[in-house]
Amino acid sequence: MLSPRERREDRVAQLIERLERDGTLITPSSKTRLTLLITLFLAFFLISLAMIITSASESSNPEEGVTLAICGIVCTGFFGLTTLVAYRQLSQGIRLVLTFQELRIENKDGGIIERTEWPDIEKIESRTLSSGGIYHPEVLAYHLTSFGKEQHDEFLHSNPIARQRYMIFPSRKRWTIAIPQRLSVPHKELFTLLTETHRRYRRRKRRYLSKRKNKRGHA
């Protein structure tokens, strides 16, 4: 009987085999997980609103009312924002697309939100984010090389429409790109898939070296 790790490696091997065969591997968002997440966040959002309403009636203890109001406002903002992020991912059909050449984050219509060629990725990591002492689920992200940063700048300057529709805040320079969460492939499998795909295809630098040569020629 296979161990959980062996089963995970076997599923990843099948995904890589599909990529090698078809030239493209599309990992869509999980509609079930996103729908459950939105329902949960909306429940917490309503609870936060109730905290704000309750704080207004705390006339017997003003200090406690202020504390409750502050907590309610912070929680309302947090859960309202996370609900919006999850809803946009669900409604726009955000997906991760892998090819021999690059990694892309797209919407269901094929509009590109992020794109990076494999040689332009320095490393891929899984890390746990924390804010205010609250730890969030592990997030997958990749770091750009120096040339990758230049390419990302050019991509942002093109002002892609799909990115404008998806991003809640205005686009800005970032050297670490987060992978959307709650895709159809589980977190650990996706991390293994990305690291293995990166290891295989980052050596295919023909286009990468050509671009660098062209840049030097125009300098």
Sequence and secondary structure as in RCSB ss.txt:
>XXXX:A:sequence
MLSPRERREDRVAQLIERLERDGTLITPSSKTRLTLLITLFLAFFLISLAMIITSASESSNPEEGVTLAICGIVC
TGFFGLTTLVAYRQLSQGIRLVLTFQELRIENKDGGIIERTEWPDIEKIESRTLSSGGIYHPEVLAYHLTSFGKE
QHDEFLHSNPIARQRYMIFPSRKRWTIAIPQRLSVPHKELFTLLTETHRRYRRRKRRYLSKRKNKRGHA
>XXXX:A:secstr
   HHHHHHHHHHHHHHHHHHHSEEEEEB HHHHHHHHHHHHHHHHHHHHHHHHHHT  S HHHHHHHHHHHHHH
HHHHHHHHHHHHHHHHTT EEEEESSEEEEE TT  EEEEEEGGGEEEEEEEEEEETTEEEEEEEEEEE HHHHH
HHHHHHHT  HHHHHH SS     SEEE  SSBSS HHHHHHHHHHHHHHHTT  HHHHHHHHHHHHH 
